[in-house]
Structures are given as C-alpha cells and as structure tokens.
C-alpha cells in the first residue's frame, strides 16, 4: 500500500483572487477561486492542536493530508460543501525531497 492509496477523499484548494474592484469603504474586493480541483486527500481529527496565527492562538478542527501540491496558509480547502481555512502547512520530506503536505485546518463559520 502506498501513501496515495491512503488518500481516500477528494478536495478543492481555493485561493483568494483580487478582482480589481473596491467595496463601499474603498477596500479591494475579490473572491475564492478554484486553484486545484479533485485533489486526493484524507481528513483526520487532531488531538487538541493549538496553532499560533499572528497574535492569536486558535485550535485546529482537522488535519488534512495531501500529496505534494501547491498550498499555503492563505488558501482554503473545500470538501463537499464544507469550507476549511488552512492554518498551518507542514511540508513532509523523504530522501528524494518533498513527499506530502499535512495541513491543520478549521471550519469556516
């Protein structure tokens, strides 16, 4: 059994893209567009992991396991109708280089 055999779900990685417009307060506007689609993944519940995001400490709802894909802490992961905010991306490596990503995420409310 290989690592990719363990990735039993699929997800979409979304990235925030500015559209060049502005809201009523003059702030730039944008939308969450599909960055990567139908990515094999696996979701697991973390054991109370707390992550420091800026000056705030937040608790991750899940751990997402992905292959070696382009994902950052500014992205979101969508599984079905659930949208998850990426809090932390860990790049796991083997002797040949980058192997897979482990992402700590929380549900967007």
Biopython code that builds the backbone (N, CA, C, O; Angstrom):
import numpy as np
from Bio.PDB.StructureBuilder import StructureBuilder

atoms = [
    (1, "UNK", "N", (0.848, -1.176, 0.000)),
    (1, "UNK", "CA", (0.000, 0.000, 0.000)),
    (1, "UNK", "C", (0.894, 1.241, 0.000)),
    (1, "UNK", "O", (1.827, 1.345, 0.797)),
    (2, "UNK", "N", (0.601, 2.170, -0.894)),
    (2, "UNK", "CA", (1.382, 3.397, -0.981)),
    (2, "UNK", "C", (0.669, 4.525, -0.252)),
    (2, "UNK", "O", (-0.487, 4.391, 0.149)),
    (3, "UNK", "N", (1.376, 5.640, -0.085)),
    (3, "UNK", "CA", (0.780, 6.811, 0.569)),
    (3, "UNK", "C", (-0.454, 7.286, -0.194)),
    (3, "UNK", "O", (-1.471, 7.616, 0.417)),
    (4, "UNK", "N", (-0.372, 7.322, -1.513)),
    (4, "UNK", "CA", (-1.507, 7.810, -2.303)),
    (4, "UNK", "C", (-2.739, 6.920, -2.154)),
    (4, "UNK", "O", (-3.857, 7.396, -2.351)),
    (5, "UNK", "N", (-2.565, 5.643, -1.811)),
    (5, "UNK", "CA", (-3.703, 4.754, -1.566)),
    (5, "UNK", "C", (-4.468, 5.147, -0.305)),
    (5, "UNK", "O", (-5.648, 4.820, -0.171)),
    (6, "UNK", "N", (-3.812, 5.841, 0.614)),
    (6, "UNK", "CA", (-4.454, 6.266, 1.859)),
    (6, "UNK", "C", (-5.301, 7.522, 1.688)),
    (6, "UNK", "O", (-6.136, 7.827, 2.540)),
    (7, "UNK", "N", (-5.093, 8.251, 0.599)),
    (7, "UNK", "CA", (-5.842, 9.482, 0.341)),
    (7, "UNK", "C", (-7.165, 9.109, -0.319)),
    (7, "UNK", "O", (-7.262, 9.040, -1.544)),
    (8, "UNK", "N", (-8.190, 8.866, 0.517)),
    (8, "UNK", "CA", (-9.436, 8.265, 0.045)),
    (8, "UNK", "C", (-10.512, 9.277, -0.336)),
    (8, "UNK", "O", (-11.547, 8.883, -0.873)),
    (9, "UNK", "N", (-10.302, 10.570, -0.077)),
    (9, "UNK", "CA", (-11.270, 11.603, -0.411)),
    (9, "UNK", "C", (-10.703, 12.500, -1.512)),
    (9, "UNK", "O", (-9.539, 12.368, -1.890)),
    (10, "UNK", "N", (-11.521, 13.399, -2.014)),
    (10, "UNK", "CA", (-11.034, 14.431, -2.929)),
    (10, "UNK", "C", (-11.468, 15.786, -2.404)),
    (10, "UNK", "O", (-12.493, 15.910, -1.735)),
    (11, "UNK", "N", (-10.672, 16.799, -2.716)),
    (11, "UNK", "CA", (-10.971, 18.146, -2.250)),
    (11, "UNK", "C", (-10.578, 19.162, -3.320)),
    (11, "UNK", "O", (-9.935, 18.829, -4.315)),
    (12, "UNK", "N", (-10.981, 20.405, -3.086)),
    (12, "UNK", "CA", (-10.619, 21.524, -3.949)),
    (12, "UNK", "C", (-9.861, 22.530, -3.111)),
    (12, "UNK", "O", (-10.300, 22.881, -2.016)),
    (13, "UNK", "N", (-8.725, 22.999, -3.611)),
    (13, "UNK", "CA", (-7.969, 24.058, -2.950)),
    (13, "UNK", "C", (-8.400, 25.367, -3.587)),
    (13, "UNK", "O", (-8.341, 25.522, -4.806)),
    (14, "UNK", "N", (-8.837, 26.312, -2.754)),
    (14, "UNK", "CA", (-9.295, 27.613, -3.241)),
    (14, "UNK", "C", (-8.303, 28.689, -2.811)),
    (14, "UNK", "O", (-7.729, 28.628, -1.723)),
    (15, "UNK", "N", (-8.113, 29.676, -3.685)),
    (15, "UNK", "CA", (-7.184, 30.774, -3.418)),
    (15, "UNK", "C", (-7.934, 32.086, -3.634)),
    (15, "UNK", "O", (-8.702, 32.227, -4.586)),
    (16, "UNK", "N", (-7.697, 33.052, -2.727)),
    (16, "UNK", "CA", (-8.359, 34.353, -2.817)),
    (16, "UNK", "C", (-7.704, 35.170, -3.923)),
    (16, "UNK", "O", (-6.488, 35.359, -3.938)),
    (17, "UNK", "N", (-8.533, 35.651, -4.852)),
    (17, "UNK", "CA", (-8.041, 36.408, -6.001)),
    (17, "UNK", "C", (-8.729, 37.763, -6.014)),
    (17, "UNK", "O", (-9.958, 37.839, -5.986)),
    (18, "UNK", "N", (-7.937, 38.844, -6.057)),
    (18, "UNK", "CA", (-8.492, 40.186, -6.147)),
    (18, "UNK", "C", (-9.052, 40.403, -7.545)),
    (18, "UNK", "O", (-8.442, 40.004, -8.537)),
    (19, "UNK", "N", (-10.231, 41.044, -7.616)),
    (19, "UNK", "CA", (-10.851, 41.263, -8.929)),
    (19, "UNK", "C", (-10.676, 42.686, -9.445)),
    (19, "UNK", "O", (-11.192, 43.019, -10.511)),
    (20, "UNK", "N", (-9.964, 43.523, -8.712)),
    (20, "UNK", "CA", (-9.708, 44.889, -9.167)),
    (20, "UNK", "C", (-10.758, 45.886, -8.739)),
    (20, "UNK", "O", (-10.590, 47.086, -8.954)),
    (21, "UNK", "N", (-11.837, 45.422, -8.138)),
    (21, "UNK", "CA", (-12.896, 46.320, -7.686)),
    (21, "UNK", "C", (-12.657, 46.787, -6.261)),
    (21, "UNK", "O", (-11.664, 46.421, -5.633)),
    (22, "UNK", "N", (-13.577, 47.596, -5.760)),
    (22, "UNK", "CA", (-13.496, 48.103, -4.389)),
    (22, "UNK", "C", (-14.888, 48.081, -3.778)),
    (22, "UNK", "O", (-15.886, 48.258, -4.478)),
    (23, "UNK", "N", (-14.949, 47.860, -2.451)),
    (23, "UNK", "CA", (-16.237, 47.891, -1.765)),
    (23, "UNK", "C", (-16.608, 49.332, -1.422)),
    (23, "UNK", "O", (-15.930, 50.271, -1.840)),
    (24, "UNK", "N", (-17.683, 49.500, -0.661)),
    (24, "UNK", "CA", (-18.175, 50.835, -0.311)),
    (24, "UNK", "C", (-17.179, 51.634, 0.524)),
    (24, "UNK", "O", (-17.263, 52.861, 0.579)),
    (25, "UNK", "N", (-16.231, 50.949, 1.177)),
    (25, "UNK", "CA", (-15.239, 51.624, 2.003)),
    (25, "UNK", "C", (-13.906, 51.817, 1.283)),
    (25, "UNK", "O", (-12.950, 52.325, 1.868)),
    (26, "UNK", "N", (-13.843, 51.416, 0.028)),
    (26, "UNK", "CA", (-12.608, 51.570, -0.744)),
    (26, "UNK", "C", (-11.627, 50.419, -0.597)),
    (26, "UNK", "O", (-10.514, 50.483, -1.119)),
    (27, "UNK", "N", (-12.028, 49.361, 0.109)),
    (27, "UNK", "CA", (-11.158, 48.190, 0.267)),
    (27, "UNK", "C", (-11.233, 47.319, -0.990)),
    (27, "UNK", "O", (-12.301, 47.194, -1.589)),
    (28, "UNK", "N", (-10.115, 46.720, -1.391)),
    (28, "UNK", "CA", (-10.151, 45.864, -2.577)),
    (28, "UNK", "C", (-11.043, 44.643, -2.358)),
    (28, "UNK", "O", (-11.100, 44.096, -1.256)),
    (29, "UNK", "N", (-11.734, 44.223, -3.408)),
    (29, "UNK", "CA", (-12.628, 43.072, -3.331)),
    (29, "UNK", "C", (-12.067, 41.924, -4.162)),
    (29, "UNK", "O", (-11.230, 42.118, -5.043)),
    (30, "UNK", "N", (-12.542, 40.750, -3.862)),
    (30, "UNK", "CA", (-12.094, 39.558, -4.575)),
    (30, "UNK", "C", (-13.017, 38.403, -4.282)),
    (30, "UNK", "O", (-14.095, 38.579, -3.715)),
    (31, "UNK", "N", (-12.581, 37.201, -4.679)),
    (31, "UNK", "CA", (-13.386, 36.002, -4.457)),
    (31, "UNK", "C", (-12.462, 34.799, -4.295)),
    (31, "UNK", "O", (-11.284, 34.846, -4.649)),
    (32, "UNK", "N", (-13.027, 33.716, -3.750)),
    (32, "UNK", "CA", (-12.296, 32.462, -3.586)),
    (32, "UNK", "C", (-12.478, 31.646, -4.856)),
    (32, "UNK", "O", (-13.551, 31.091, -5.093)),
    (33, "UNK", "N", (-11.439, 31.571, -5.667)),
    (33, "UNK", "CA", (-11.489, 30.829, -6.923)),
    (33, "UNK", "C", (-10.788, 29.483, -6.769)),
    (33, "UNK", "O", (-9.894, 29.331, -5.936)),
    (34, "UNK", "N", (-11.201, 28.505, -7.582)),
    (34, "UNK", "CA", (-10.567, 27.187, -7.576)),
    (34, "UNK", "C", (-9.114, 27.317, -8.019)),
    (34, "UNK", "O", (-8.824, 27.867, -9.081)),
    (35, "UNK", "N", (-8.211, 26.809, -7.199)),
    (35, "UNK", "CA", (-6.783, 26.791, -7.532)),
    (35, "UNK", "C", (-6.387, 25.399, -8.017)),
    (35, "UNK", "O", (-5.733, 25.258, -9.051)),
    (36, "UNK", "N", (-6.788, 24.373, -7.265)),
    (36, "UNK", "CA", (-6.559, 22.971, -7.631)),
    (36, "UNK", "C", (-7.867, 22.215, -7.406)),
    (36, "UNK", "O", (-8.524, 22.417, -6.385)),
    (37, "UNK", "N", (-8.247, 21.361, -8.330)),
    (37, "UNK", "CA", (-9.508, 20.621, -8.186)),
    (37, "UNK", "C", (-9.255, 19.115, -8.185)),
    (37, "UNK", "O", (-8.269, 18.629, -8.738)),
    (38, "UNK", "N", (-10.165, 18.404, -7.554)),
    (38, "UNK", "CA", (-10.121, 16.933, -7.469)),
    (38, "UNK", "C", (-8.770, 16.423, -6.967)),
    (38, "UNK", "O", (-8.181, 15.518, -7.557)),
    (39, "UNK", "N", (-8.287, 17.012, -5.875)),
    (39, "UNK", "CA", (-7.025, 16.622, -5.263)),
    (39, "UNK", "C", (-7.287, 15.478, -4.278)),
    (39, "UNK", "O", (-8.145, 15.620, -3.407)),
    (40, "UNK", "N", (-6.583, 14.359, -4.388)),
    (40, "UNK", "CA", (-6.737, 13.301, -3.390)),
    (40, "UNK", "C", (-6.301, 13.803, -2.008)),
    (40, "UNK", "O", (-5.264, 14.454, -1.875)),
    (41, "UNK", "N", (-7.097, 13.496, -0.990)),
    (41, "UNK", "CA", (-6.785, 13.954, 0.369)),
    (41, "UNK", "C", (-7.364, 12.976, 1.381)),
    (41, "UNK", "O", (-8.082, 12.039, 1.033)),
    (42, "UNK", "N", (-7.034, 13.220, 2.627)),
    (42, "UNK", "CA", (-7.595, 12.438, 3.736)),
    (42, "UNK", "C", (-7.736, 13.365, 4.923)),
    (42, "UNK", "O", (-6.837, 14.154, 5.211)),
    (43, "UNK", "N", (-8.867, 13.273, 5.617)),
    (43, "UNK", "CA", (-9.135, 14.128, 6.756)),
    (43, "UNK", "C", (-9.062, 13.320, 8.043)),
    (43, "UNK", "O", (-9.580, 12.207, 8.126)),
    (44, "UNK", "N", (-8.403, 13.905, 9.053)),
    (44, "UNK", "CA", (-8.306, 13.258, 10.364)),
    (44, "UNK", "C", (-8.552, 14.309, 11.440)),
    (44, "UNK", "O", (-8.262, 15.489, 11.241)),
    (45, "UNK", "N", (-9.082, 13.883, 12.562)),
    (45, "UNK", "CA", (-9.322, 14.789, 13.678)),
    (45, "UNK", "C", (-8.047, 14.930, 14.491)),
    (45, "UNK", "O", (-7.463, 13.925, 14.895)),
    (46, "UNK", "N", (-7.593, 16.182, 14.743)),
    (46, "UNK", "CA", (-6.374, 16.367, 15.535)),
    (46, "UNK", "C", (-6.642, 16.147, 17.017)),
    (46, "UNK", "O", (-7.792, 16.081, 17.452)),
    (47, "UNK", "N", (-5.583, 16.037, 17.771)),
    (47, "UNK", "CA", (-5.722, 15.830, 19.219)),
    (47, "UNK", "C", (-5.533, 17.156, 19.951)),
    (47, "UNK", "O", (-4.543, 17.333, 20.660)),
    (48, "UNK", "N", (-6.469, 18.088, 19.787)),
    (48, "UNK", "CA", (-6.436, 19.360, 20.503)),
    (48, "UNK", "C", (-5.269, 20.249, 20.129)),
    (48, "UNK", "O", (-4.755, 20.965, 20.989)),
    (49, "UNK", "N", (-4.840, 20.233, 18.902)),
    (49, "UNK", "CA", (-3.686, 21.020, 18.456)),
    (49, "UNK", "C", (-4.007, 22.510, 18.441)),
    (49, "UNK", "O", (-4.979, 22.934, 17.817)),
    (50, "UNK", "N", (-3.190, 23.298, 19.125)),
    (50, "UNK", "CA", (-3.320, 24.752, 19.109)),
    (50, "UNK", "C", (-2.234, 25.334, 18.219)),
    (50, "UNK", "O", (-1.082, 24.902, 18.264)),
    (51, "UNK", "N", (-2.609, 26.316, 17.413)),
    (51, "UNK", "CA", (-1.699, 26.913, 16.447)),
    (51, "UNK", "C", (-1.719, 28.416, 16.618)),
    (51, "UNK", "O", (-2.786, 29.014, 16.758)),
    (52, "UNK", "N", (-0.549, 29.031, 16.606)),
    (52, "UNK", "CA", (-0.456, 30.475, 16.701)),
    (52, "UNK", "C", (-0.556, 31.067, 15.298)),
    (52, "UNK", "O", (0.271, 30.781, 14.431)),
    (53, "UNK", "N", (-1.575, 31.893, 15.087)),
    (53, "UNK", "CA", (-1.791, 32.570, 13.814)),
    (53, "UNK", "C", (-1.699, 34.057, 14.100)),
    (53, "UNK", "O", (-2.627, 34.642, 14.658)),
    (54, "UNK", "N", (-0.584, 34.675, 13.723)),
    (54, "UNK", "CA", (-0.353, 36.077, 14.073)),
    (54, "UNK", "C", (-0.215, 36.202, 15.582)),
    (54, "UNK", "O", (0.624, 35.533, 16.185)),
    (55, "UNK", "N", (-1.035, 37.056, 16.201)),
    (55, "UNK", "CA", (-1.007, 37.226, 17.646)),
    (55, "UNK", "C", (-2.071, 36.381, 18.337)),
    (55, "UNK", "O", (-2.229, 36.455, 19.556)),
    (56, "UNK", "N", (-2.790, 35.591, 17.577)),
    (56, "UNK", "CA", (-3.913, 34.815, 18.091)),
    (56, "UNK", "C", (-3.572, 33.322, 18.120)),
    (56, "UNK", "O", (-2.893, 32.817, 17.226)),
    (57, "UNK", "N", (-4.041, 32.630, 19.141)),
    (57, "UNK", "CA", (-3.886, 31.176, 19.219)),
    (57, "UNK", "C", (-5.243, 30.555, 18.930)),
    (57, "UNK", "O", (-6.232, 30.870, 19.592)),
    (58, "UNK", "N", (-5.285, 29.668, 17.935)),
    (58, "UNK", "CA", (-6.538, 29.024, 17.537)),
    (58, "UNK", "C", (-6.379, 27.522, 17.603)),
    (58, "UNK", "O", (-5.264, 27.001, 17.568)),
    (59, "UNK", "N", (-7.491, 26.838, 17.697)),
    (59, "UNK", "CA", (-7.465, 25.379, 17.752)),
    (59, "UNK", "C", (-7.920, 24.817, 16.410)),
    (59, "UNK", "O", (-8.954, 25.217, 15.875)),
    (60, "UNK", "N", (-7.143, 23.894, 15.878)),
    (60, "UNK", "CA", (-7.467, 23.263, 14.599)),
    (60, "UNK", "C", (-8.609, 22.270, 14.792)),
    (60, "UNK", "O", (-8.664, 21.557, 15.794)),
    (61, "UNK", "N", (-9.515, 22.234, 13.822)),
    (61, "UNK", "CA", (-10.624, 21.280, 13.843)),
    (61, "UNK", "C", (-10.213, 19.939, 13.248)),
    (61, "UNK", "O", (-10.643, 18.887, 13.720)),
    (62, "UNK", "N", (-9.372, 19.981, 12.202)),
    (62, "UNK", "CA", (-8.975, 18.759, 11.485)),
    (62, "UNK", "C", (-7.531, 18.854, 10.998)),
    (62, "UNK", "O", (-6.922, 19.924, 10.987)),
    (63, "UNK", "N", (-7.019, 17.719, 10.604)),
    (63, "UNK", "CA", (-5.763, 17.620, 9.866)),
    (63, "UNK", "C", (-6.104, 17.105, 8.483)),
    (63, "UNK", "O", (-6.830, 16.120, 8.352)),
    (64, "UNK", "N", (-5.596, 17.750, 7.460)),
    (64, "UNK", "CA", (-5.784, 17.309, 6.076)),
    (64, "UNK", "C", (-4.448, 16.813, 5.544)),
    (64, "UNK", "O", (-3.429, 17.492, 5.672)),
    (65, "UNK", "N", (-4.457, 15.652, 4.959)),
    (65, "UNK", "CA", (-3.266, 15.082, 4.348)),
    (65, "UNK", "C", (-3.433, 15.142, 2.833)),
    (65, "UNK", "O", (-4.425, 14.656, 2.290)),
    (66, "UNK", "N", (-2.460, 15.740, 2.160)),
    (66, "UNK", "CA", (-2.491, 15.920, 0.709)),
    (66, "UNK", "C", (-1.178, 15.436, 0.126)),
    (66, "UNK", "O", (-0.200, 15.251, 0.850)),
    (67, "UNK", "N", (-1.155, 15.232, -1.173)),
    (67, "UNK", "CA", (0.097, 14.929, -1.848)),
    (67, "UNK", "C", (0.976, 16.169, -1.896)),
    (67, "UNK", "O", (0.696, 17.153, -1.211)),
    (68, "UNK", "N", (2.015, 16.136, -2.682)),
    (68, "UNK", "CA", (2.921, 17.278, -2.826)),
    (68, "UNK", "C", (2.289, 18.281, -3.788)),
    (68, "UNK", "O", (2.573, 18.259, -4.985)),
    (69, "UNK", "N", (1.427, 19.165, -3.264)),
    (69, "UNK", "CA", (0.698, 20.143, -4.072)),
    (69, "UNK", "C", (1.032, 21.566, -3.623)),
    (69, "UNK", "O", (1.629, 21.772, -2.566)),
    (70, "UNK", "N", (0.643, 22.531, -4.434)),
    (70, "UNK", "CA", (0.863, 23.952, -4.151)),
    (70, "UNK", "C", (-0.253, 24.458, -3.248)),
    (70, "UNK", "O", (-1.352, 24.749, -3.720)),
    (71, "UNK", "N", (0.026, 24.565, -1.942)),
    (71, "UNK", "CA", (-0.952, 25.047, -0.977)),
    (71, "UNK", "C", (-0.220, 25.893, 0.065)),
    (71, "UNK", "O", (0.906, 25.575, 0.448)),
    (72, "UNK", "N", (-0.866, 26.974, 0.523)),
    (72, "UNK", "CA", (-0.270, 27.863, 1.522)),
    (72, "UNK", "C", (-1.270, 28.125, 2.642)),
    (72, "UNK", "O", (-2.419, 27.686, 2.585)),
    (73, "UNK", "N", (-0.811, 28.850, 3.662)),
    (73, "UNK", "CA", (-1.675, 29.196, 4.784)),
    (73, "UNK", "C", (-2.746, 30.228, 4.411)),
    (73, "UNK", "O", (-3.657, 30.470, 5.202)),
    (74, "UNK", "N", (-2.657, 30.835, 3.236)),
    (74, "UNK", "CA", (-3.665, 31.797, 2.808)),
    (74, "UNK", "C", (-4.793, 31.131, 2.015)),
    (74, "UNK", "O", (-5.729, 31.816, 1.602)),
    (75, "UNK", "N", (-4.728, 29.824, 1.796)),
    (75, "UNK", "CA", (-5.715, 29.106, 0.992)),
    (75, "UNK", "C", (-6.830, 28.526, 1.859)),
    (75, "UNK", "O", (-6.779, 28.556, 3.088)),
    (76, "UNK", "N", (-7.830, 28.002, 1.173)),
    (76, "UNK", "CA", (-8.909, 27.244, 1.803)),
    (76, "UNK", "C", (-9.025, 25.901, 1.110)),
    (76, "UNK", "O", (-8.669, 25.756, -0.059)),
    (77, "UNK", "N", (-9.528, 24.922, 1.846)),
    (77, "UNK", "CA", (-9.797, 23.593, 1.293)),
    (77, "UNK", "C", (-11.296, 23.379, 1.372)),
    (77, "UNK", "O", (-11.917, 23.645, 2.401)),
    (78, "UNK", "N", (-11.871, 22.898, 0.285)),
    (78, "UNK", "CA", (-13.297, 22.620, 0.250)),
    (78, "UNK", "C", (-13.508, 21.126, 0.001)),
    (78, "UNK", "O", (-13.043, 20.571, -0.994)),
    (79, "UNK", "N", (-14.224, 20.492, 0.935)),
    (79, "UNK", "CA", (-14.578, 19.084, 0.802)),
    (79, "UNK", "C", (-16.099, 19.021, 0.815)),
    (79, "UNK", "O", (-16.732, 19.295, 1.834)),
    (80, "UNK", "N", (-16.676, 18.660, -0.318)),
    (80, "UNK", "CA", (-18.135, 18.682, -0.430)),
    (80, "UNK", "C", (-18.625, 20.109, -0.265)),
    (80, "UNK", "O", (-18.243, 20.993, -1.033)),
    (81, "UNK", "N", (-19.472, 20.337, 0.737)),
    (81, "UNK", "CA", (-19.981, 21.684, 0.997)),
    (81, "UNK", "C", (-19.286, 22.344, 2.178)),
    (81, "UNK", "O", (-19.660, 23.448, 2.572)),
    (82, "UNK", "N", (-18.286, 21.690, 2.749)),
    (82, "UNK", "CA", (-17.567, 22.227, 3.899)),
    (82, "UNK", "C", (-16.331, 22.986, 3.444)),
    (82, "UNK", "O", (-15.523, 22.475, 2.669)),
    (83, "UNK", "N", (-16.193, 24.211, 3.934)),
    (83, "UNK", "CA", (-15.039, 25.038, 3.604)),
    (83, "UNK", "C", (-14.137, 25.122, 4.835)),
    (83, "UNK", "O", (-14.606, 25.397, 5.939)),
    (84, "UNK", "N", (-12.844, 24.882, 4.634)),
    (84, "UNK", "CA", (-11.883, 24.833, 5.726)),
    (84, "UNK", "C", (-10.771, 25.855, 5.496)),
    (84, "UNK", "O", (-10.215, 25.944, 4.402)),
    (85, "UNK", "N", (-10.456, 26.616, 6.529)),
    (85, "UNK", "CA", (-9.373, 27.595, 6.475)),
    (85, "UNK", "C", (-8.062, 26.905, 6.831)),
    (85, "UNK", "O", (-7.974, 26.227, 7.855)),
    (86, "UNK", "N", (-7.046, 27.073, 5.995)),
    (86, "UNK", "CA", (-5.744, 26.461, 6.244)),
    (86, "UNK", "C", (-4.989, 27.322, 7.259)),
    (86, "UNK", "O", (-4.719, 28.496, 7.007)),
    (87, "UNK", "N", (-4.653, 26.729, 8.408)),
    (87, "UNK", "CA", (-3.934, 27.434, 9.462)),
    (87, "UNK", "C", (-2.429, 27.214, 9.389)),
    (87, "UNK", "O", (-1.646, 28.126, 9.654)),
    (88, "UNK", "N", (-2.031, 26.000, 9.030)),
    (88, "UNK", "CA", (-0.616, 25.638, 9.017)),
    (88, "UNK", "C", (-0.380, 24.551, 7.977)),
    (88, "UNK", "O", (-1.144, 23.589, 7.889)),
    (89, "UNK", "N", (0.677, 24.708, 7.193)),
    (89, "UNK", "CA", (1.057, 23.700, 6.202)),
    (89, "UNK", "C", (2.429, 23.159, 6.586)),
    (89, "UNK", "O", (3.393, 23.916, 6.696)),
    (90, "UNK", "N", (2.513, 21.854, 6.787)),
    (90, "UNK", "CA", (3.795, 21.203, 7.061)),
    (90, "UNK", "C", (4.198, 20.414, 5.829)),
    (90, "UNK", "O", (3.457, 19.552, 5.357)),
    (91, "UNK", "N", (5.381, 20.720, 5.313)),
    (91, "UNK", "CA", (5.904, 20.018, 4.150)),
    (91, "UNK", "C", (6.720, 18.834, 4.654)),
    (91, "UNK", "O", (7.791, 19.014, 5.232)),
    (92, "UNK", "N", (6.217, 17.635, 4.435)),
    (92, "UNK", "CA", (6.918, 16.424, 4.864)),
    (92, "UNK", "C", (7.804, 15.936, 3.730)),
    (92, "UNK", "O", (7.380, 15.908, 2.575)),
    (93, "UNK", "N", (9.030, 15.552, 4.055)),
    (93, "UNK", "CA", (10.003, 15.172, 3.042)),
    (93, "UNK", "C", (10.543, 13.772, 3.293)),
    (93, "UNK", "O", (10.555, 13.275, 4.419)),
    (94, "UNK", "N", (10.986, 13.159, 2.214)),
    (94, "UNK", "CA", (11.713, 11.907, 2.316)),
    (94, "UNK", "C", (13.098, 12.146, 1.724)),
    (94, "UNK", "O", (13.471, 13.297, 1.499)),
    (95, "UNK", "N", (13.846, 11.122, 1.474)),
    (95, "UNK", "CA", (15.218, 11.280, 0.987)),
    (95, "UNK", "C", (15.291, 11.895, -0.409)),
    (95, "UNK", "O", (16.335, 12.410, -0.807)),
    (96, "UNK", "N", (14.187, 11.843, -1.150)),
    (96, "UNK", "CA", (14.184, 12.389, -2.514)),
    (96, "UNK", "C", (13.664, 13.815, -2.581)),
    (96, "UNK", "O", (13.749, 14.443, -3.636)),
    (97, "UNK", "N", (13.127, 14.346, -1.487)),
    (97, "UNK", "CA", (12.580, 15.706, -1.492)),
    (97, "UNK", "C", (11.201, 15.742, -0.871)),
    (97, "UNK", "O", (10.855, 14.905, -0.038)),
    (98, "UNK", "N", (10.417, 16.726, -1.287)),
    (98, "UNK", "CA", (9.084, 16.901, -0.739)),
    (98, "UNK", "C", (8.206, 15.686, -1.068)),
    (98, "UNK", "O", (8.168, 15.226, -2.209)),
    (99, "UNK", "N", (7.504, 15.175, -0.049)),
    (99, "UNK", "CA", (6.709, 13.956, -0.219)),
    (99, "UNK", "C", (5.215, 14.244, -0.155)),
    (99, "UNK", "O", (4.468, 13.840, -1.047)),
    (100, "UNK", "N", (4.767, 14.945, 0.899)),
    (100, "UNK", "CA", (3.357, 15.270, 1.043)),
    (100, "UNK", "C", (3.198, 16.460, 1.981)),
    (100, "UNK", "O", (4.164, 16.917, 2.592)),
    (101, "UNK", "N", (1.963, 16.956, 2.088)),
    (101, "UNK", "CA", (1.645, 18.093, 2.957)),
    (101, "UNK", "C", (0.665, 17.648, 4.019)),
    (101, "UNK", "O", (-0.266, 16.889, 3.751)),
    (102, "UNK", "N", (0.891, 18.139, 5.248)),
    (102, "UNK", "CA", (-0.056, 17.969, 6.350)),
    (102, "UNK", "C", (-0.546, 19.357, 6.718)),
    (102, "UNK", "O", (0.252, 20.216, 7.094)),
    (103, "UNK", "N", (-1.841, 19.585, 6.616)),
    (103, "UNK", "CA", (-2.414, 20.910, 6.862)),
    (103, "UNK", "C", (-3.328, 20.875, 8.075)),
    (103, "UNK", "O", (-4.225, 20.037, 8.166)),
    (104, "UNK", "N", (-3.097, 21.787, 9.001)),
    (104, "UNK", "CA", (-4.025, 21.974, 10.117)),
    (104, "UNK", "C", (-5.055, 22.982, 9.662)),
    (104, "UNK", "O", (-4.701, 24.060, 9.185)),
    (105, "UNK", "N", (-6.346, 22.641, 9.805)),
    (105, "UNK", "CA", (-7.418, 23.470, 9.278)),
    (105, "UNK", "C", (-8.510, 23.650, 10.331)),
    (105, "UNK", "O", (-8.614, 22.886, 11.291)),
    (106, "UNK", "N", (-9.324, 24.695, 10.115)),
    (106, "UNK", "CA", (-10.520, 24.875, 10.932)),
    (106, "UNK", "C", (-11.679, 25.235, 10.010)),
    (106, "UNK", "O", (-11.481, 25.810, 8.940)),
    (107, "UNK", "N", (-12.872, 24.893, 10.434)),
    (107, "UNK", "CA", (-14.069, 25.117, 9.646)),
    (107, "UNK", "C", (-14.352, 26.606, 9.548)),
    (107, "UNK", "O", (-14.298, 27.324, 10.547)),
    (108, "UNK", "N", (-14.655, 27.070, 8.333)),
    (108, "UNK", "CA", (-15.042, 28.466, 8.135)),
    (108, "UNK", "C", (-16.470, 28.612, 8.592)),
    (108, "UNK", "O", (-17.363, 27.911, 8.116)),
    (109, "UNK", "N", (-16.683, 29.526, 9.518)),
    (109, "UNK", "CA", (-18.031, 29.730, 10.067)),
    (109, "UNK", "C", (-18.623, 31.008, 9.554)),
    (109, "UNK", "O", (-19.752, 31.350, 9.905)),
]
sb = StructureBuilder()
sb.init_structure("model")
sb.init_model(0)
sb.init_chain("A")
sb.init_seg("    ")
for serial, (resi, resn, name, xyz) in enumerate(atoms, 1):
    if name == "N":
        sb.init_residue(resn, " ", resi, " ")
    sb.init_atom(name, np.array(xyz, "f"), 0.0, 1.0, " ", f" {name:<3s}", serial, name[0])
structure = sb.get_structure()
